[in-house]
Amino acid sequence: MDWLHEIFQKSPESALFLSLAVGYAIGKITFGRFQLGGVAGSLLAAVVISQVGVEIDNGVKAVMFAVFIYAVGYESGPQFFNSLNRSSLREIAMAVFMAVCGLVTVVVLAKLFHLDKGLAAGLAAGGMTQSAIIGTAGDAITKLGLPPDQVKTLQANVAIGYAVTYVFGSLGAIIVCVNILPRFMKADLKTDAKKVEAKLNGGLPQFGPGQRGALPRLVGRLYRVNDASGQTVAQLEMSGEDLVTVEKVQRAGKQLDVTQDLVLQHDDLVLLVGRRDAIVPAAAQIGEEVADADGMGAVMQSRNVVFTAKGMNNKTVAEIVDMVGRDMRHGVYIERIERYDHPLPLLPELKLQHGDVITLYGTPADTKRAAGMAGYELMPSEKTDFVYFGAGVLVGLLIGLLVWRIGSIPLTLGAGGGALLSGLVFGWARSKHKMFGAMPTAACQLLKDFGLAAFVAIVGINSGLQAVSTLRQSGLTIFILGAVVTLLPLFLTMLFGRYVLKYDNAALLAGALSGSRSANPAFGGILDKAESPVPTVPFAITYALANVLLTLLGPLVVGLV
């Protein structure tokens, strides 16, 4: 294996991409219903590869984690701030309960197995996969007033405990959150995520890429006038309850200018556009349907508009329709309304809010007129605003450098918590002002997938050799205790969330559970299984809290053991 070691010494980054390739290949293998997934597979592959002898700069790991967690925050920011109300009490309780369970578990095990303060803190850091504990525990040890040699030994033990337990700390969280939790709830993450999406859409079906309903809401139909002979265009449109529009009229092979007072005659061809539920009864009053006719086609357009109309914020759809007037809305139909990237039910009582994205359907001229009244058009773009992205990540990292002290206990969000907080704010701001800060969904997904997988692989590469070496010297005791610290708080918090907090949706509980443990690899696995951003809402809340609460475990363990 010397040749492989030589390659990795010349090109350490090749070990990273080998870990990703092998890891994702392993992750696709299924054992019955169990599947590791690419994230856990990359971690295992990296640990094996690390035995050859290779190390990747920790700065690369920090960058990968920063872009991953910022992208998570950016995507879930609008939902996060929208959910900061009494409904967030469950997520707050989850994070607090997890921290308390972790602390009690570590202290009890340390007392039973006579662990020193350093090993106990290392168990907490690795078993709970909270790297910040290494720093806070090490700082707390220096304040104990012990001899320098003893301080150095205890701080080294923190690193040893962390190195031995971190790998299973990551893997155990993945197994519990991604595989055990759905079985415990007798549910499927993807199915439960779709249930939440459907609820947000008022029960309407959700369509994936390339999918559409067999019976579209908005249709165009061509009729030959018979029963409607002698009626004006206005009368015909009003018979459809103002939900149909006469777009074209042809008489004896010639196109006529469509006006509201135009009188229809026998054998005229009429192109009717509008809502299916209005066209079907209106068609019975016109005549027979015609499949096609030369010159009777029409170009229709869907135009996305950010709703900013003055004086109309928090007005219902029905109220806005009355305020606008028939002439302004003539020929324009609402095809879709989204809020925070979630579709809303198209109901008359729905209250529109500034920042909602309304998809208007009609002729180019009609939709352009309506767009100017409703707000401003949202131009589609496949380009990422890297000025906004770079500024967002920078702000997050700077926030992570801030430290508040309560006595001798340092409080800090760290780079991860800072990037997440910044992503939440920048994503929310983007949802309110869509003229800047664009990040296409595909770009955001790439940052999440690659950032997380690379971060996990680097952790495995850098700590795998030390973990195996220390494990040989210290036996299985530390590893087993670390597994208990990993699994027991997870199981207890899962039960607490299910039976006390009454979580009945596996996707939401999995997101809250992984966030309560700051389990980023597990969260990545959840997203992969759910194929939906639904788990990000509870994760974003519990993760932000856990970064503070779990970091506090370092000095608390040092003080209590």
LINHUBEL-V618851 format. One record per residue. N is the residue number from 0. PHI is phi as a letter, one per 30 degrees, with the letter a starting at -180 (* if undefined). BURIAL is I if it has 16 or more other ideal C-beta (glycine too) atoms within 10 Angstrom, else O. Layout:
# LINHUBEL-V618851
N	PHI	BURIAL
N	PHI	BURIAL
This chain:
# LINHUBEL-V618851
0	*	O
1	d	O
2	d	O
3	d	O
4	d	O
5	d	O
6	d	O
7	d	I
8	d	O
9	d	O
10	b	O
11	e	I
12	d	O
13	d	O
14	d	I
15	d	I
16	d	O
17	d	I
18	d	I
19	d	I
20	d	O
21	d	I
22	d	I
23	d	I
24	d	O
25	d	I
26	d	I
27	d	O
28	d	O
29	c	O
30	b	O
31	i	O
32	c	O
33	c	O
34	b	I
35	d	I
36	i	I
37	d	I
38	d	I
39	d	I
40	d	I
41	d	I
42	d	I
43	d	I
44	d	I
45	d	I
46	d	I
47	d	O
48	d	I
49	d	I
50	d	O
51	d	I
52	j	O
53	a	I
54	b	O
55	c	I
56	e	O
57	d	O
58	d	O
59	d	O
60	d	I
61	d	I
62	d	I
63	d	I
64	d	I
65	d	I
66	d	I
67	d	I
68	d	I
69	d	I
70	d	I
71	d	I
72	d	I
73	e	I
74	d	I
75	c	I
76	e	I
77	e	I
78	d	I
79	d	I
80	d	I
81	d	O
82	c	I
83	d	O
84	b	O
85	d	O
86	d	O
87	d	I
88	d	O
89	d	I
90	d	I
91	d	O
92	d	I
93	d	I
94	d	I
95	d	I
96	d	I
97	d	I
98	d	I
99	d	O
100	d	I
101	d	I
102	d	I
103	d	O
104	d	I
105	d	I
106	d	I
107	d	O
108	d	I
109	d	I
110	d	O
111	d	O
112	c	O
113	h	O
114	d	I
115	d	I
116	d	I
117	d	I
118	d	I
119	d	I
120	d	I
121	d	I
122	e	I
123	d	I
124	d	I
125	d	I
126	d	I
127	c	I
128	h	I
129	c	I
130	d	I
131	d	I
132	d	I
133	e	I
134	d	I
135	d	I
136	d	I
137	d	I
138	d	I
139	d	I
140	d	I
141	d	O
142	c	O
143	d	O
144	i	O
145	d	O
146	e	O
147	e	O
148	d	O
149	d	O
150	d	I
151	d	O
152	d	O
153	d	I
154	d	I
155	d	O
156	d	I
157	e	I
158	d	I
159	d	I
160	e	I
161	d	I
162	d	I
163	d	I
164	c	I
165	d	I
166	d	I
167	d	I
168	e	I
169	d	I
170	d	I
171	d	I
172	d	I
173	d	I
174	d	I
175	d	I
176	d	I
177	c	I
178	c	I
179	d	I
180	e	I
181	d	I
182	d	O
183	d	O
184	c	I
185	h	O
186	b	I
187	b	O
188	e	I
189	d	I
190	d	O
191	d	I
192	d	I
193	d	I
194	d	I
195	d	I
196	d	I
197	d	O
198	d	O
199	d	I
200	c	I
201	i	O
202	i	O
203	d	O
204	d	O
205	c	O
206	c	O
207	d	O
208	e	O
209	i	O
210	c	O
211	a	O
212	d	O
213	d	O
214	b	O
215	d	O
216	d	I
217	c	I
218	b	O
219	b	I
220	b	I
221	c	I
222	b	I
223	c	I
224	d	I
225	b	O
226	d	O
227	d	I
228	d	O
229	j	O
230	d	I
231	d	I
232	e	I
233	d	O
234	d	O
235	d	I
236	d	I
237	d	O
238	d	I
239	c	I
240	h	O
241	i	O
242	c	O
243	b	I
244	b	I
245	d	I
246	c	I
247	b	I
248	b	I
249	b	I
250	b	I
251	h	O
252	i	O
253	c	O
254	d	O
255	c	O
256	d	O
257	d	O
258	b	O
259	d	O
260	c	O
261	d	I
262	c	O
263	d	I
264	b	O
265	e	O
266	i	O
267	d	I
268	c	I
269	b	I
270	c	I
271	c	I
272	b	I
273	l	I
274	d	I
275	e	O
276	d	O
277	c	I
278	d	I
279	e	O
280	d	O
281	d	I
282	d	I
283	d	O
284	c	O
285	c	I
286	l	I
287	d	O
288	d	O
289	c	O
290	d	O
291	a	O
292	a	O
293	e	O
294	i	O
295	c	I
296	d	O
297	b	O
298	d	O
299	c	I
300	b	O
301	c	O
302	b	I
303	d	I
304	b	I
305	d	I
306	d	I
307	b	O
308	e	I
309	d	O
310	i	O
311	c	I
312	d	O
313	i	O
314	c	I
315	d	O
316	e	I
317	d	O
318	d	O
319	d	I
320	e	I
321	d	O
322	d	O
323	d	I
324	j	O
325	d	O
326	d	O
327	d	O
328	c	I
329	e	I
330	i	I
331	c	I
332	b	I
333	d	I
334	c	I
335	a	I
336	b	I
337	b	I
338	b	I
339	h	I
340	i	O
341	c	I
342	d	I
343	c	I
344	d	O
345	d	I
346	b	O
347	e	O
348	d	O
349	d	I
350	d	O
351	d	I
352	b	O
353	e	O
354	j	I
355	d	I
356	c	I
357	c	I
358	c	I
359	c	I
360	b	I
361	l	I
362	d	I
363	e	O
364	d	O
365	d	I
366	d	I
367	d	I
368	d	I
369	d	I
370	d	I
371	d	O
372	d	O
373	d	I
374	l	I
375	b	O
376	d	O
377	c	I
378	d	O
379	d	O
380	b	O
381	c	O
382	c	O
383	d	I
384	d	O
385	d	O
386	d	O
387	d	I
388	d	I
389	d	O
390	d	O
391	d	I
392	d	I
393	d	O
394	e	I
395	d	I
396	d	I
397	d	O
398	d	I
399	d	I
400	d	O
401	d	O
402	b	O
403	c	O
404	c	O
405	c	O
406	i	O
407	c	O
408	c	I
409	d	I
410	c	O
411	a	I
412	d	I
413	i	I
414	d	I
415	d	I
416	d	I
417	d	I
418	d	I
419	d	I
420	d	I
421	d	I
422	d	I
423	d	I
424	d	I
425	d	I
426	d	I
427	d	I
428	d	I
429	d	I
430	d	I
431	d	O
432	b	O
433	d	I
434	d	O
435	b	O
436	i	I
437	d	I
438	b	I
439	e	O
440	e	O
441	d	O
442	d	O
443	d	I
444	d	O
445	d	O
446	d	I
447	d	I
448	d	I
449	d	O
450	e	I
451	d	I
452	d	I
453	d	I
454	e	I
455	d	I
456	d	I
457	d	I
458	e	I
459	d	I
460	d	I
461	d	I
462	c	I
463	d	I
464	d	I
465	d	I
466	d	I
467	d	I
468	d	O
469	d	I
470	d	I
471	d	O
472	d	O
473	c	O
474	i	O
475	d	O
476	e	O
477	d	I
478	d	I
479	d	O
480	d	I
481	d	I
482	d	I
483	d	I
484	d	I
485	d	I
486	d	I
487	d	I
488	d	I
489	d	I
490	d	I
491	d	I
492	d	I
493	d	I
494	d	O
495	d	I
496	d	I
497	d	I
498	c	O
499	c	O
500	d	I
501	i	O
502	d	I
503	c	O
504	c	I
505	d	I
506	d	I
507	d	I
508	d	I
509	d	I
510	d	I
511	d	I
512	d	I
513	d	I
514	d	I
515	d	I
516	c	I
517	h	I
518	d	I
519	d	I
520	e	I
521	d	I
522	d	I
523	d	I
524	d	I
525	d	I
526	d	I
527	d	I
528	d	I
529	d	I
530	h	O
531	a	I
532	d	I
533	e	I
534	d	I
535	d	I
536	d	I
537	d	I
538	d	I
539	d	I
540	d	I
541	d	I
542	d	I
543	d	I
544	d	I
545	d	I
546	d	I
547	d	I
548	d	I
549	d	I
550	d	I
551	d	I
552	d	I
553	e	I
554	d	I
555	d	I
556	d	I
557	d	I
558	d	O
559	c	O
560	d	I
